[in-house]
């Protein structure tokens, strides 16, 4: 009896000692579906790493960007793992704000990351963020409504086809909008969509000398097409809709078409959450015959800020969440169709994934068709498809996004919004020293 009591006492003491020495890391992430799912699956991580406790800060996209940018720039040290995007990685790596992730373990297989995605997360030959999911953008559409309108969606549609189809698929009496597009202001919200769209119209943010181009006809054509089709075929209150709002509308059967992130495909085709899961088709983002499609390239990735005091624990979490094993874990719990897409070549070679995900090929084709080093029809001095990879872009594009969102809401004209964008961009680029 005394031996049993002694053993129990030792076990209890060990448990208390383990808890006392457990390292706590704080993870800042976005409130997208894949990240919410990740949080639910972290028992797997803590079982393998009982000495690491996880604290979560889950935020809406625009708020997340603001908080993590402020924290890392001021060396606030609030977060040990940050969810950041392809825009931030090269800029922050250059500032030495991120730790390189070239030591994620022998079985991590960084070479398996899709080259187009890895390229945007690499600086000086080192990976500075590990992709949790990668994406481009494409058209998701209701096959039944397309057929009802007497149309057939091409694999590679034009904007003229999309605009015509949107109008013909709209049925206000049945609460069906022909098209749903981002309208919420933000450099990663409406401006991600509109910048990618503008590329296909031959527009660009700046010319070769960094002179803003919003006073050019290509931007006017882009914004007029967007505002007009949304007025005629879009949902009420579209200027408040971002990714999550449009996802909900599409899942509820209220959108004929939605042009947005390829990662949405697993959600709109999930019968548990989507009322139209068996009616969804996919096509490449539209073009205008100028050689560029209106799709972007992005990855939500996990990075470790240089100021963390818990780098080893943070890297263990990053390795777990972005590994091949994590994809298999999600598949075992949620099915192959629901694994985070767009990061690993091996996933797209997996017959089980190909069978479960009818959107797989179109997703990979979309990712591979984006070219961040030559994003526009005319020459430009910047890289980035739906963003310009300079530090000033986030603030400037959010300002421009507010102007364009106001035009969508009918609070200003297209001409006035473009004139104000040109003025704001000219001032910003002059103050930052890009132009005289």
PyMOL commands that set and color helices and strands:
alter all, ss='L'
color gray80, all
select helices_A, chain A and resi 2-21+33-40+43-48+61-73+86-94+110-112+115-119+143-148+159-169+172-174+190-200+217-233+238-240+243-251+262-268+277-279+311-321+324-334+336-338+345-348+351-356+360-369+393-408+414-431
alter helices_A, ss='H'
color red, helices_A
select strands_A, chain A and resi 23-30+52-59+81-84+122-123+126-127+130-135+137-142+156-158+257-261+280-287+298-303
alter strands_A, ss='S'
color yellow, strands_A
deselect
rebuild
show_as cartoon
